[in-house]
Each structure stands twice: as C-alpha cells, then as structure tokens.
C-alpha cells in the first residue's frame, strides 16, 4: 500500500467536512447529481479486477484516468465522504484510485480513532 502523500491528506481533509453527515443521504445526493462524471461510466472503471497490483507507473496512469472522469464532478467530496462513512473497502471513490482510496481510508480510521481517545 502506498505511503500517505499530500494528495491523501488533502482529500481526507475535504471529506472530513462531511464527517457528521448521514452516509446514505450523501450517497443519494451523489446518485441524484446528473453532472457527475461517473454517471455513464461502467462500474469496472472504478473497481479493478480482484488482485490487481499497481506499479508506480500504472498508479500514475490510473490517477490521470480517474482524474479525467472526476475532475469537474460537483459532488466529488461527498462521494468520497459517503464511501468512507459507509465503510466501503473496495473500489475508487471521490476521484481517487483504489490504492489511494485505501490510504485515505486508513487515515480516516486513524483520525476517527484519535478523536475517540
């Protein structure tokens, strides 16, 4: 799993604005947004084949591909926050590749644990 980078912390902070939100309400908001880039994309675009490993070069290419789909999405942060709040463990969410989402998810759980302590 990649080490956290500024990308991960930035996305974590953006999703954190919704930390107290209802994840199902956020999901409905995302789903009802017509302008989202993933609306017409196949689910496979965000869910790599089981066991897929990303080399550094492949991860950078995947980041570019996902960024092209999600860059202008008006509910990108809501999508990421809803996935984190629901505890999604697989797939790319909120403009993140699957490996990047897993890093952000780990940071999200750590932050949540730190707040509870």
Biopython code that builds the backbone (N, CA, C, O; Angstrom):
import numpy as np
from Bio.PDB.StructureBuilder import StructureBuilder

atoms = [
    (1, "UNK", "N", (0.854, -1.170, 0.000)),
    (1, "UNK", "CA", (0.000, 0.000, 0.000)),
    (1, "UNK", "C", (0.899, 1.232, 0.000)),
    (1, "UNK", "O", (1.872, 1.284, 0.752)),
    (2, "UNK", "N", (0.586, 2.226, -0.835)),
    (2, "UNK", "CA", (1.431, 3.415, -0.887)),
    (2, "UNK", "C", (1.438, 4.162, 0.442)),
    (2, "UNK", "O", (0.478, 4.109, 1.210)),
    (3, "UNK", "N", (2.547, 4.859, 0.692)),
    (3, "UNK", "CA", (2.624, 5.716, 1.877)),
    (3, "UNK", "C", (1.782, 6.966, 1.640)),
    (3, "UNK", "O", (1.631, 7.402, 0.498)),
    (4, "UNK", "N", (1.234, 7.544, 2.703)),
    (4, "UNK", "CA", (0.427, 8.758, 2.531)),
    (4, "UNK", "C", (1.239, 9.898, 1.919)),
    (4, "UNK", "O", (2.405, 10.106, 2.256)),
    (5, "UNK", "N", (0.600, 10.620, 1.025)),
    (5, "UNK", "CA", (1.187, 11.783, 0.370)),
    (5, "UNK", "C", (0.258, 12.967, 0.603)),
    (5, "UNK", "O", (-0.826, 12.807, 1.164)),
    (6, "UNK", "N", (0.677, 14.152, 0.175)),
    (6, "UNK", "CA", (-0.168, 15.341, 0.346)),
    (6, "UNK", "C", (-1.524, 15.158, -0.329)),
    (6, "UNK", "O", (-2.530, 15.680, 0.152)),
    (7, "UNK", "N", (-1.560, 14.422, -1.438)),
    (7, "UNK", "CA", (-2.821, 14.112, -2.113)),
    (7, "UNK", "C", (-3.799, 13.471, -1.142)),
    (7, "UNK", "O", (-4.967, 13.857, -1.083)),
    (8, "UNK", "N", (-3.324, 12.497, -0.384)),
    (8, "UNK", "CA", (-4.189, 11.758, 0.534)),
    (8, "UNK", "C", (-4.683, 12.648, 1.668)),
    (8, "UNK", "O", (-5.861, 12.614, 2.022)),
    (9, "UNK", "N", (-3.786, 13.439, 2.234)),
    (9, "UNK", "CA", (-4.187, 14.319, 3.336)),
    (9, "UNK", "C", (-5.158, 15.398, 2.862)),
    (9, "UNK", "O", (-6.091, 15.757, 3.579)),
    (10, "UNK", "N", (-4.937, 15.907, 1.661)),
    (10, "UNK", "CA", (-5.852, 16.916, 1.115)),
    (10, "UNK", "C", (-7.247, 16.357, 0.908)),
    (10, "UNK", "O", (-8.237, 17.009, 1.239)),
    (11, "UNK", "N", (-7.328, 15.157, 0.364)),
    (11, "UNK", "CA", (-8.638, 14.534, 0.135)),
    (11, "UNK", "C", (-9.288, 14.145, 1.454)),
    (11, "UNK", "O", (-10.508, 14.231, 1.589)),
    (12, "UNK", "N", (-8.489, 13.716, 2.430)),
    (12, "UNK", "CA", (-9.007, 13.395, 3.756)),
    (12, "UNK", "C", (-9.637, 14.630, 4.388)),
    (12, "UNK", "O", (-10.730, 14.555, 4.950)),
    (13, "UNK", "N", (-8.956, 15.755, 4.298)),
    (13, "UNK", "CA", (-9.492, 16.999, 4.859)),
    (13, "UNK", "C", (-10.777, 17.414, 4.164)),
    (13, "UNK", "O", (-11.718, 17.861, 4.819)),
    (14, "UNK", "N", (-10.828, 17.272, 2.841)),
    (14, "UNK", "CA", (-12.042, 17.635, 2.094)),
    (14, "UNK", "C", (-13.215, 16.756, 2.515)),
    (14, "UNK", "O", (-14.321, 17.257, 2.716)),
    (15, "UNK", "N", (-12.987, 15.465, 2.649)),
    (15, "UNK", "CA", (-14.059, 14.547, 3.059)),
    (15, "UNK", "C", (-14.445, 14.777, 4.510)),
    (15, "UNK", "O", (-15.594, 14.556, 4.893)),
    (16, "UNK", "N", (-13.494, 15.216, 5.312)),
    (16, "UNK", "CA", (-13.745, 15.439, 6.729)),
    (16, "UNK", "C", (-14.818, 16.469, 7.013)),
    (16, "UNK", "O", (-15.413, 16.463, 8.091)),
    (17, "UNK", "N", (-15.073, 17.351, 6.068)),
    (17, "UNK", "CA", (-16.150, 18.341, 6.256)),
    (17, "UNK", "C", (-17.500, 17.660, 6.410)),
    (17, "UNK", "O", (-18.439, 18.259, 6.936)),
    (18, "UNK", "N", (-17.608, 16.422, 5.959)),
    (18, "UNK", "CA", (-18.872, 15.682, 5.998)),
    (18, "UNK", "C", (-18.854, 14.571, 7.054)),
    (18, "UNK", "O", (-19.686, 13.665, 7.013)),
    (19, "UNK", "N", (-17.918, 14.637, 7.989)),
    (19, "UNK", "CA", (-17.729, 13.558, 8.961)),
    (19, "UNK", "C", (-18.969, 13.265, 9.797)),
    (19, "UNK", "O", (-19.148, 12.138, 10.259)),
    (20, "UNK", "N", (-19.814, 14.249, 9.996)),
    (20, "UNK", "CA", (-21.018, 14.052, 10.815)),
    (20, "UNK", "C", (-22.268, 13.827, 9.969)),
    (20, "UNK", "O", (-23.369, 13.722, 10.509)),
    (21, "UNK", "N", (-22.112, 13.754, 8.675)),
    (21, "UNK", "CA", (-23.266, 13.617, 7.768)),
    (21, "UNK", "C", (-23.791, 12.184, 7.761)),
    (21, "UNK", "O", (-23.099, 11.246, 8.155)),
    (22, "UNK", "N", (-25.013, 12.046, 7.309)),
    (22, "UNK", "CA", (-25.622, 10.729, 7.113)),
    (22, "UNK", "C", (-25.064, 10.161, 5.803)),
    (22, "UNK", "O", (-25.279, 10.756, 4.748)),
    (23, "UNK", "N", (-24.357, 9.030, 5.841)),
    (23, "UNK", "CA", (-23.738, 8.498, 4.626)),
    (23, "UNK", "C", (-24.749, 8.138, 3.542)),
    (23, "UNK", "O", (-24.452, 8.254, 2.353)),
    (24, "UNK", "N", (-25.933, 7.705, 3.942)),
    (24, "UNK", "CA", (-26.939, 7.320, 2.955)),
    (24, "UNK", "C", (-27.534, 8.553, 2.276)),
    (24, "UNK", "O", (-27.853, 8.522, 1.088)),
    (25, "UNK", "N", (-27.679, 9.621, 3.028)),
    (25, "UNK", "CA", (-28.150, 10.874, 2.434)),
    (25, "UNK", "C", (-27.106, 11.419, 1.460)),
    (25, "UNK", "O", (-27.450, 11.890, 0.376)),
    (26, "UNK", "N", (-25.840, 11.357, 1.844)),
    (26, "UNK", "CA", (-24.769, 11.787, 0.934)),
    (26, "UNK", "C", (-24.777, 10.946, -0.336)),
    (26, "UNK", "O", (-24.638, 11.472, -1.440)),
    (27, "UNK", "N", (-24.940, 9.645, -0.175)),
    (27, "UNK", "CA", (-24.965, 8.749, -1.337)),
    (27, "UNK", "C", (-26.127, 9.105, -2.265)),
    (27, "UNK", "O", (-25.962, 9.137, -3.484)),
    (28, "UNK", "N", (-27.287, 9.370, -1.695)),
    (28, "UNK", "CA", (-28.440, 9.759, -2.524)),
    (28, "UNK", "C", (-28.164, 11.073, -3.250)),
    (28, "UNK", "O", (-28.545, 11.240, -4.409)),
    (29, "UNK", "N", (-27.501, 12.001, -2.565)),
    (29, "UNK", "CA", (-27.151, 13.273, -3.199)),
    (29, "UNK", "C", (-26.225, 13.036, -4.390)),
    (29, "UNK", "O", (-26.413, 13.619, -5.457)),
    (30, "UNK", "N", (-25.234, 12.185, -4.201)),
    (30, "UNK", "CA", (-24.306, 11.864, -5.291)),
    (30, "UNK", "C", (-25.063, 11.217, -6.443)),
    (30, "UNK", "O", (-24.922, 11.630, -7.594)),
    (31, "UNK", "N", (-25.856, 10.214, -6.137)),
    (31, "UNK", "CA", (-26.593, 9.487, -7.173)),
    (31, "UNK", "C", (-27.567, 10.368, -7.943)),
    (31, "UNK", "O", (-27.823, 10.118, -9.121)),
    (32, "UNK", "N", (-28.109, 11.384, -7.304)),
    (32, "UNK", "CA", (-29.094, 12.238, -7.973)),
    (32, "UNK", "C", (-28.452, 13.388, -8.749)),
    (32, "UNK", "O", (-29.156, 14.156, -9.404)),
    (33, "UNK", "N", (-27.133, 13.516, -8.684)),
    (33, "UNK", "CA", (-26.435, 14.585, -9.392)),
    (33, "UNK", "C", (-26.166, 14.155, -10.829)),
    (33, "UNK", "O", (-25.355, 13.266, -11.085)),
    (34, "UNK", "N", (-26.851, 14.793, -11.747)),
    (34, "UNK", "CA", (-26.759, 14.428, -13.160)),
    (34, "UNK", "C", (-25.379, 14.740, -13.734)),
    (34, "UNK", "O", (-24.913, 14.035, -14.629)),
    (35, "UNK", "N", (-24.722, 15.779, -13.236)),
    (35, "UNK", "CA", (-23.458, 16.243, -13.815)),
    (35, "UNK", "C", (-22.245, 15.424, -13.403)),
    (35, "UNK", "O", (-21.125, 15.774, -13.777)),
    (36, "UNK", "N", (-22.423, 14.362, -12.656)),
    (36, "UNK", "CA", (-21.253, 13.604, -12.201)),
    (36, "UNK", "C", (-20.651, 12.796, -13.362)),
    (36, "UNK", "O", (-21.371, 12.228, -14.183)),
    (37, "UNK", "N", (-19.333, 12.763, -13.404)),
    (37, "UNK", "CA", (-18.628, 12.105, -14.497)),
    (37, "UNK", "C", (-18.808, 10.606, -14.557)),
    (37, "UNK", "O", (-18.667, 10.006, -15.622)),
    (38, "UNK", "N", (-19.115, 9.994, -13.432)),
    (38, "UNK", "CA", (-19.244, 8.535, -13.392)),
    (38, "UNK", "C", (-20.629, 8.058, -13.819)),
    (38, "UNK", "O", (-20.861, 6.855, -13.938)),
    (39, "UNK", "N", (-21.526, 8.967, -14.043)),
    (39, "UNK", "CA", (-22.916, 8.596, -14.327)),
    (39, "UNK", "C", (-23.033, 7.602, -15.483)),
    (39, "UNK", "O", (-23.804, 6.645, -15.411)),
    (40, "UNK", "N", (-22.276, 7.831, -16.529)),
    (40, "UNK", "CA", (-22.351, 6.961, -17.699)),
    (40, "UNK", "C", (-21.167, 5.998, -17.806)),
    (40, "UNK", "O", (-21.031, 5.281, -18.798)),
    (41, "UNK", "N", (-20.320, 5.987, -16.790)),
    (41, "UNK", "CA", (-19.153, 5.097, -16.806)),
    (41, "UNK", "C", (-19.546, 3.714, -16.297)),
    (41, "UNK", "O", (-20.430, 3.571, -15.452)),
    (42, "UNK", "N", (-18.883, 2.720, -16.821)),
    (42, "UNK", "CA", (-19.102, 1.346, -16.354)),
    (42, "UNK", "C", (-18.514, 1.201, -14.952)),
    (42, "UNK", "O", (-17.470, 1.788, -14.668)),
    (43, "UNK", "N", (-19.149, 0.444, -14.081)),
    (43, "UNK", "CA", (-18.614, 0.252, -12.728)),
    (43, "UNK", "C", (-17.171, -0.244, -12.721)),
    (43, "UNK", "O", (-16.404, 0.077, -11.813)),
    (44, "UNK", "N", (-16.804, -1.024, -13.731)),
    (44, "UNK", "CA", (-15.439, -1.550, -13.801)),
    (44, "UNK", "C", (-14.392, -0.439, -13.872)),
    (44, "UNK", "O", (-13.222, -0.661, -13.560)),
    (45, "UNK", "N", (-14.815, 0.750, -14.282)),
    (45, "UNK", "CA", (-13.888, 1.886, -14.338)),
    (45, "UNK", "C", (-13.339, 2.217, -12.950)),
    (45, "UNK", "O", (-12.243, 2.765, -12.831)),
    (46, "UNK", "N", (-14.090, 1.890, -11.909)),
    (46, "UNK", "CA", (-13.721, 2.254, -10.547)),
    (46, "UNK", "C", (-13.420, 1.052, -9.657)),
    (46, "UNK", "O", (-13.013, 1.209, -8.506)),
    (47, "UNK", "N", (-13.623, -0.141, -10.195)),
    (47, "UNK", "CA", (-13.398, -1.362, -9.430)),
    (47, "UNK", "C", (-12.481, -2.286, -10.219)),
    (47, "UNK", "O", (-12.957, -3.108, -11.002)),
    (48, "UNK", "N", (-11.154, -2.159, -10.018)),
    (48, "UNK", "CA", (-10.220, -3.006, -10.755)),
    (48, "UNK", "C", (-10.446, -4.482, -10.438)),
    (48, "UNK", "O", (-11.012, -4.833, -9.403)),
    (49, "UNK", "N", (-9.999, -5.319, -11.335)),
    (49, "UNK", "CA", (-10.132, -6.768, -11.137)),
    (49, "UNK", "C", (-9.498, -7.169, -9.811)),
    (49, "UNK", "O", (-8.482, -6.608, -9.399)),
    (50, "UNK", "N", (-10.098, -8.128, -9.164)),
    (50, "UNK", "CA", (-9.614, -8.608, -7.876)),
    (50, "UNK", "C", (-8.145, -8.997, -7.990)),
    (50, "UNK", "O", (-7.753, -9.696, -8.924)),
    (51, "UNK", "N", (-7.348, -8.548, -7.051)),
    (51, "UNK", "CA", (-5.935, -8.884, -7.035)),
    (51, "UNK", "C", (-5.061, -7.993, -7.896)),
    (51, "UNK", "O", (-3.862, -8.246, -8.016)),
    (52, "UNK", "N", (-5.631, -6.954, -8.500)),
    (52, "UNK", "CA", (-4.850, -6.050, -9.342)),
    (52, "UNK", "C", (-3.775, -5.360, -8.513)),
    (52, "UNK", "O", (-4.048, -4.840, -7.431)),
    (53, "UNK", "N", (-2.570, -5.362, -9.025)),
    (53, "UNK", "CA", (-1.450, -4.660, -8.392)),
    (53, "UNK", "C", (-1.050, -3.512, -9.305)),
    (53, "UNK", "O", (-1.011, -3.667, -10.525)),
    (54, "UNK", "N", (-0.756, -2.368, -8.717)),
    (54, "UNK", "CA", (-0.376, -1.193, -9.491)),
    (54, "UNK", "C", (1.097, -0.882, -9.270)),
    (54, "UNK", "O", (1.521, -0.620, -8.145)),
    (55, "UNK", "N", (1.877, -0.911, -10.354)),
    (55, "UNK", "CA", (3.245, -0.408, -10.276)),
    (55, "UNK", "C", (3.154, 1.107, -10.108)),
    (55, "UNK", "O", (2.076, 1.680, -10.271)),
    (56, "UNK", "N", (4.244, 1.747, -9.792)),
    (56, "UNK", "CA", (4.236, 3.211, -9.631)),
    (56, "UNK", "C", (3.735, 3.867, -10.916)),
    (56, "UNK", "O", (2.903, 4.773, -10.867)),
    (57, "UNK", "N", (4.235, 3.415, -12.054)),
    (57, "UNK", "CA", (3.817, 3.986, -13.339)),
    (57, "UNK", "C", (2.330, 3.736, -13.596)),
    (57, "UNK", "O", (1.614, 4.633, -14.040)),
    (58, "UNK", "N", (1.877, 2.531, -13.320)),
    (58, "UNK", "CA", (0.460, 2.204, -13.530)),
    (58, "UNK", "C", (-0.436, 3.019, -12.602)),
    (58, "UNK", "O", (-1.528, 3.428, -12.997)),
    (59, "UNK", "N", (0.020, 3.257, -11.374)),
    (59, "UNK", "CA", (-0.766, 4.064, -10.440)),
    (59, "UNK", "C", (-0.891, 5.501, -10.944)),
    (59, "UNK", "O", (-1.966, 6.095, -10.864)),
    (60, "UNK", "N", (0.195, 6.055, -11.458)),
    (60, "UNK", "CA", (0.142, 7.418, -12.002)),
    (60, "UNK", "C", (-0.804, 7.492, -13.197)),
    (60, "UNK", "O", (-1.554, 8.458, -13.339)),
    (61, "UNK", "N", (-0.770, 6.480, -14.052)),
    (61, "UNK", "CA", (-1.693, 6.437, -15.196)),
    (61, "UNK", "C", (-3.137, 6.313, -14.723)),
    (61, "UNK", "O", (-4.034, 6.951, -15.273)),
    (62, "UNK", "N", (-3.356, 5.492, -13.705)),
    (62, "UNK", "CA", (-4.703, 5.309, -13.155)),
    (62, "UNK", "C", (-5.203, 6.606, -12.515)),
    (62, "UNK", "O", (-6.377, 6.954, -12.642)),
    (63, "UNK", "N", (-4.307, 7.315, -11.828)),
    (63, "UNK", "CA", (-4.688, 8.612, -11.250)),
    (63, "UNK", "C", (-5.128, 9.577, -12.341)),
    (63, "UNK", "O", (-6.131, 10.274, -12.190)),
    (64, "UNK", "N", (-4.387, 9.618, -13.430)),
    (64, "UNK", "CA", (-4.757, 10.502, -14.542)),
    (64, "UNK", "C", (-6.109, 10.110, -15.129)),
    (64, "UNK", "O", (-6.932, 10.976, -15.427)),
    (65, "UNK", "N", (-6.338, 8.823, -15.294)),
    (65, "UNK", "CA", (-7.599, 8.348, -15.872)),
    (65, "UNK", "C", (-8.787, 8.699, -14.969)),
    (65, "UNK", "O", (-9.801, 9.210, -15.442)),
    (66, "UNK", "N", (-8.655, 8.423, -13.684)),
    (66, "UNK", "CA", (-9.734, 8.725, -12.740)),
    (66, "UNK", "C", (-9.927, 10.234, -12.628)),
    (66, "UNK", "O", (-11.058, 10.711, -12.542)),
    (67, "UNK", "N", (-8.836, 10.981, -12.627)),
    (67, "UNK", "CA", (-8.945, 12.439, -12.543)),
    (67, "UNK", "C", (-9.707, 12.997, -13.736)),
    (67, "UNK", "O", (-10.491, 13.935, -13.589)),
    (68, "UNK", "N", (-9.484, 12.431, -14.909)),
    (68, "UNK", "CA", (-10.209, 12.871, -16.101)),
    (68, "UNK", "C", (-11.710, 12.648, -15.933)),
    (68, "UNK", "O", (-12.512, 13.485, -16.345)),
    (69, "UNK", "N", (-12.088, 11.532, -15.334)),
    (69, "UNK", "CA", (-13.509, 11.239, -15.121)),
    (69, "UNK", "C", (-14.127, 12.113, -14.028)),
    (69, "UNK", "O", (-15.287, 12.509, -14.134)),
    (70, "UNK", "N", (-13.363, 12.411, -12.985)),
    (70, "UNK", "CA", (-13.944, 13.020, -11.780)),
    (70, "UNK", "C", (-13.558, 14.478, -11.528)),
    (70, "UNK", "O", (-14.114, 15.111, -10.630)),
    (71, "UNK", "N", (-12.643, 15.008, -12.281)),
    (71, "UNK", "CA", (-12.096, 16.339, -12.007)),
    (71, "UNK", "C", (-13.161, 17.401, -11.804)),
    (71, "UNK", "O", (-13.088, 18.175, -10.849)),
    (72, "UNK", "N", (-14.138, 17.448, -12.678)),
    (72, "UNK", "CA", (-15.133, 18.527, -12.609)),
    (72, "UNK", "C", (-16.415, 18.111, -11.890)),
    (72, "UNK", "O", (-17.417, 18.823, -11.959)),
    (73, "UNK", "N", (-16.398, 16.995, -11.217)),
    (73, "UNK", "CA", (-17.605, 16.499, -10.552)),
    (73, "UNK", "C", (-17.983, 17.411, -9.386)),
    (73, "UNK", "O", (-17.149, 17.696, -8.527)),
    (74, "UNK", "N", (-19.233, 17.869, -9.353)),
    (74, "UNK", "CA", (-19.659, 18.770, -8.281)),
    (74, "UNK", "C", (-19.880, 18.072, -6.937)),
    (74, "UNK", "O", (-20.068, 18.744, -5.923)),
    (75, "UNK", "N", (-19.860, 16.746, -6.914)),
    (75, "UNK", "CA", (-20.079, 16.024, -5.653)),
    (75, "UNK", "C", (-18.928, 15.054, -5.352)),
    (75, "UNK", "O", (-19.127, 14.011, -4.730)),
    (76, "UNK", "N", (-17.752, 15.410, -5.795)),
    (76, "UNK", "CA", (-16.591, 14.539, -5.596)),
    (76, "UNK", "C", (-16.289, 14.318, -4.111)),
    (76, "UNK", "O", (-16.055, 13.186, -3.689)),
    (77, "UNK", "N", (-16.294, 15.395, -3.319)),
    (77, "UNK", "CA", (-16.019, 15.250, -1.889)),
    (77, "UNK", "C", (-17.118, 14.459, -1.188)),
    (77, "UNK", "O", (-16.842, 13.646, -0.305)),
    (78, "UNK", "N", (-18.365, 14.701, -1.588)),
    (78, "UNK", "CA", (-19.486, 13.971, -0.996)),
    (78, "UNK", "C", (-19.391, 12.478, -1.302)),
    (78, "UNK", "O", (-19.691, 11.640, -0.451)),
    (79, "UNK", "N", (-18.974, 12.156, -2.513)),
    (79, "UNK", "CA", (-18.804, 10.758, -2.921)),
    (79, "UNK", "C", (-17.758, 10.075, -2.043)),
    (79, "UNK", "O", (-17.979, 8.973, -1.541)),
    (80, "UNK", "N", (-16.630, 10.734, -1.866)),
    (80, "UNK", "CA", (-15.569, 10.175, -1.034)),
    (80, "UNK", "C", (-16.030, 10.041, 0.412)),
    (80, "UNK", "O", (-15.834, 8.995, 1.032)),
    (81, "UNK", "N", (-16.638, 11.084, 0.950)),
    (81, "UNK", "CA", (-17.087, 11.049, 2.346)),
    (81, "UNK", "C", (-18.122, 9.953, 2.567)),
    (81, "UNK", "O", (-18.063, 9.236, 3.566)),
    (82, "UNK", "N", (-19.064, 9.820, 1.648)),
    (82, "UNK", "CA", (-20.095, 8.789, 1.792)),
    (82, "UNK", "C", (-19.470, 7.400, 1.808)),
    (82, "UNK", "O", (-19.868, 6.549, 2.604)),
    (83, "UNK", "N", (-18.499, 7.165, 0.938)),
    (83, "UNK", "CA", (-17.832, 5.857, 0.908)),
    (83, "UNK", "C", (-17.083, 5.596, 2.211)),
    (83, "UNK", "O", (-17.134, 4.489, 2.749)),
    (84, "UNK", "N", (-16.392, 6.607, 2.715)),
    (84, "UNK", "CA", (-15.666, 6.445, 3.972)),
    (84, "UNK", "C", (-16.625, 6.198, 5.132)),
    (84, "UNK", "O", (-16.380, 5.333, 5.973)),
    (85, "UNK", "N", (-17.702, 6.949, 5.175)),
    (85, "UNK", "CA", (-18.680, 6.794, 6.257)),
    (85, "UNK", "C", (-19.393, 5.447, 6.203)),
    (85, "UNK", "O", (-19.737, 4.881, 7.240)),
    (86, "UNK", "N", (-19.613, 4.935, 4.993)),
    (86, "UNK", "CA", (-20.266, 3.625, 4.838)),
    (86, "UNK", "C", (-19.302, 2.474, 5.089)),
    (86, "UNK", "O", (-19.723, 1.328, 5.253)),
    (87, "UNK", "N", (-18.006, 2.782, 5.118)),
    (87, "UNK", "CA", (-17.007, 1.737, 5.330)),
    (87, "UNK", "C", (-16.693, 0.927, 4.087)),
    (87, "UNK", "O", (-16.287, -0.231, 4.182)),
    (88, "UNK", "N", (-16.880, 1.538, 2.913)),
    (88, "UNK", "CA", (-16.530, 0.838, 1.668)),
    (88, "UNK", "C", (-15.065, 0.422, 1.739)),
    (88, "UNK", "O", (-14.214, 1.207, 2.158)),
    (89, "UNK", "N", (-14.775, -0.794, 1.336)),
    (89, "UNK", "CA", (-13.396, -1.277, 1.416)),
    (89, "UNK", "C", (-12.768, -1.515, 0.047)),
    (89, "UNK", "O", (-11.573, -1.799, -0.043)),
    (90, "UNK", "N", (-13.547, -1.405, -1.001)),
    (90, "UNK", "CA", (-13.039, -1.737, -2.327)),
    (90, "UNK", "C", (-13.507, -0.692, -3.326)),
    (90, "UNK", "O", (-14.610, -0.157, -3.215)),
    (91, "UNK", "N", (-12.665, -0.412, -4.291)),
    (91, "UNK", "CA", (-13.041, 0.490, -5.372)),
    (91, "UNK", "C", (-12.427, 1.867, -5.225)),
    (91, "UNK", "O", (-11.830, 2.204, -4.203)),
    (92, "UNK", "N", (-12.592, 2.646, -6.273)),
    (92, "UNK", "CA", (-12.165, 4.033, -6.281)),
    (92, "UNK", "C", (-13.371, 4.914, -6.004)),
    (92, "UNK", "O", (-14.445, 4.692, -6.563)),
    (93, "UNK", "N", (-13.206, 5.890, -5.165)),
    (93, "UNK", "CA", (-14.319, 6.754, -4.762)),
    (93, "UNK", "C", (-13.863, 8.202, -4.735)),
    (93, "UNK", "O", (-12.717, 8.494, -4.392)),
    (94, "UNK", "N", (-14.756, 9.101, -5.098)),
    (94, "UNK", "CA", (-14.489, 10.528, -4.964)),
    (94, "UNK", "C", (-13.273, 11.018, -5.710)),
    (94, "UNK", "O", (-12.577, 11.923, -5.249)),
    (95, "UNK", "N", (-13.010, 10.424, -6.863)),
    (95, "UNK", "CA", (-11.871, 10.858, -7.663)),
    (95, "UNK", "C", (-10.553, 10.219, -7.267)),
    (95, "UNK", "O", (-9.496, 10.650, -7.728)),
    (96, "UNK", "N", (-10.597, 9.206, -6.426)),
    (96, "UNK", "CA", (-9.382, 8.502, -6.018)),
    (96, "UNK", "C", (-9.328, 7.118, -6.648)),
    (96, "UNK", "O", (-10.355, 6.468, -6.841)),
    (97, "UNK", "N", (-8.125, 6.683, -6.961)),
    (97, "UNK", "CA", (-7.936, 5.307, -7.405)),
    (97, "UNK", "C", (-8.156, 4.382, -6.213)),
    (97, "UNK", "O", (-8.185, 4.831, -5.068)),
    (98, "UNK", "N", (-8.308, 3.107, -6.483)),
    (98, "UNK", "CA", (-8.485, 2.172, -5.370)),
    (98, "UNK", "C", (-7.307, 2.218, -4.396)),
    (98, "UNK", "O", (-7.544, 2.309, -3.191)),
    (99, "UNK", "N", (-6.041, 2.161, -4.852)),
    (99, "UNK", "CA", (-4.946, 2.224, -3.874)),
    (99, "UNK", "C", (-4.954, 3.527, -3.072)),
    (99, "UNK", "O", (-4.682, 3.514, -1.871)),
    (100, "UNK", "N", (-5.262, 4.639, -3.719)),
    (100, "UNK", "CA", (-5.309, 5.913, -3.000)),
    (100, "UNK", "C", (-6.477, 5.947, -2.019)),
    (100, "UNK", "O", (-6.346, 6.464, -0.910)),
    (101, "UNK", "N", (-7.616, 5.399, -2.427)),
    (101, "UNK", "CA", (-8.768, 5.348, -1.524)),
    (101, "UNK", "C", (-8.415, 4.549, -0.272)),
    (101, "UNK", "O", (-8.794, 4.932, 0.835)),
    (102, "UNK", "N", (-7.697, 3.448, -0.440)),
    (102, "UNK", "CA", (-7.343, 2.624, 0.716)),
    (102, "UNK", "C", (-6.415, 3.362, 1.675)),
    (102, "UNK", "O", (-6.508, 3.176, 2.888)),
    (103, "UNK", "N", (-5.519, 4.198, 1.145)),
    (103, "UNK", "CA", (-4.662, 5.015, 2.010)),
    (103, "UNK", "C", (-5.517, 6.023, 2.772)),
    (103, "UNK", "O", (-5.367, 6.177, 3.984)),
    (104, "UNK", "N", (-6.409, 6.707, 2.065)),
    (104, "UNK", "CA", (-7.274, 7.696, 2.717)),
    (104, "UNK", "C", (-8.170, 7.010, 3.744)),
    (104, "UNK", "O", (-8.411, 7.554, 4.822)),
    (105, "UNK", "N", (-8.656, 5.836, 3.418)),
    (105, "UNK", "CA", (-9.499, 5.098, 4.362)),
    (105, "UNK", "C", (-8.722, 4.783, 5.647)),
    (105, "UNK", "O", (-9.254, 4.919, 6.748)),
    (106, "UNK", "N", (-7.473, 4.366, 5.500)),
    (106, "UNK", "CA", (-6.642, 4.081, 6.674)),
    (106, "UNK", "C", (-6.446, 5.346, 7.513)),
    (106, "UNK", "O", (-6.533, 5.293, 8.740)),
    (107, "UNK", "N", (-6.182, 6.483, 6.859)),
    (107, "UNK", "CA", (-6.024, 7.753, 7.569)),
    (107, "UNK", "C", (-7.330, 8.172, 8.246)),
    (107, "UNK", "O", (-7.317, 8.700, 9.357)),
    (108, "UNK", "N", (-8.455, 7.934, 7.572)),
    (108, "UNK", "CA", (-9.785, 8.257, 8.116)),
    (108, "UNK", "C", (-10.025, 7.481, 9.423)),
    (108, "UNK", "O", (-10.474, 8.041, 10.423)),
    (109, "UNK", "N", (-9.716, 6.190, 9.381)),
    (109, "UNK", "CA", (-9.909, 5.359, 10.584)),
    (109, "UNK", "C", (-8.982, 5.804, 11.710)),
    (109, "UNK", "O", (-9.384, 5.828, 12.874)),
    (110, "UNK", "N", (-7.738, 6.159, 11.367)),
    (110, "UNK", "CA", (-6.805, 6.638, 12.388)),
    (110, "UNK", "C", (-7.307, 7.935, 13.007)),
    (110, "UNK", "O", (-7.272, 8.101, 14.226)),
    (111, "UNK", "N", (-7.769, 8.840, 12.177)),
    (111, "UNK", "CA", (-8.267, 10.122, 12.672)),
    (111, "UNK", "C", (-9.486, 9.905, 13.563)),
    (111, "UNK", "O", (-9.617, 10.533, 14.614)),
    (112, "UNK", "N", (-10.367, 9.018, 13.140)),
    (112, "UNK", "CA", (-11.569, 8.708, 13.925)),
    (112, "UNK", "C", (-11.175, 8.102, 15.275)),
    (112, "UNK", "O", (-11.750, 8.448, 16.307)),
    (113, "UNK", "N", (-10.204, 7.208, 15.262)),
    (113, "UNK", "CA", (-9.729, 6.578, 16.490)),
    (113, "UNK", "C", (-9.071, 7.604, 17.412)),
    (113, "UNK", "O", (-9.274, 7.570, 18.626)),
    (114, "UNK", "N", (-8.286, 8.513, 16.839)),
    (114, "UNK", "CA", (-7.627, 9.557, 17.631)),
    (114, "UNK", "C", (-8.649, 10.468, 18.302)),
    (114, "UNK", "O", (-8.451, 10.888, 19.442)),
    (115, "UNK", "N", (-9.732, 10.773, 17.606)),
    (115, "UNK", "CA", (-10.769, 11.643, 18.177)),
    (115, "UNK", "C", (-11.520, 10.946, 19.304)),
    (115, "UNK", "O", (-11.954, 11.590, 20.259)),
    (116, "UNK", "N", (-11.671, 9.636, 19.191)),
    (116, "UNK", "CA", (-12.403, 8.880, 20.210)),
    (116, "UNK", "C", (-11.575, 8.711, 21.487)),
    (116, "UNK", "O", (-12.123, 8.506, 22.570)),
    (117, "UNK", "N", (-10.260, 8.798, 21.347)),
    (117, "UNK", "CA", (-9.371, 8.583, 22.506)),
    (117, "UNK", "C", (-9.337, 9.772, 23.439)),
    (117, "UNK", "O", (-8.638, 9.741, 24.452)),
]
sb = StructureBuilder()
sb.init_structure("model")
sb.init_model(0)
sb.init_chain("A")
sb.init_seg("    ")
for serial, (resi, resn, name, xyz) in enumerate(atoms, 1):
    if name == "N":
        sb.init_residue(resn, " ", resi, " ")
    sb.init_atom(name, np.array(xyz, "f"), 0.0, 1.0, " ", f" {name:<3s}", serial, name[0])
structure = sb.get_structure()
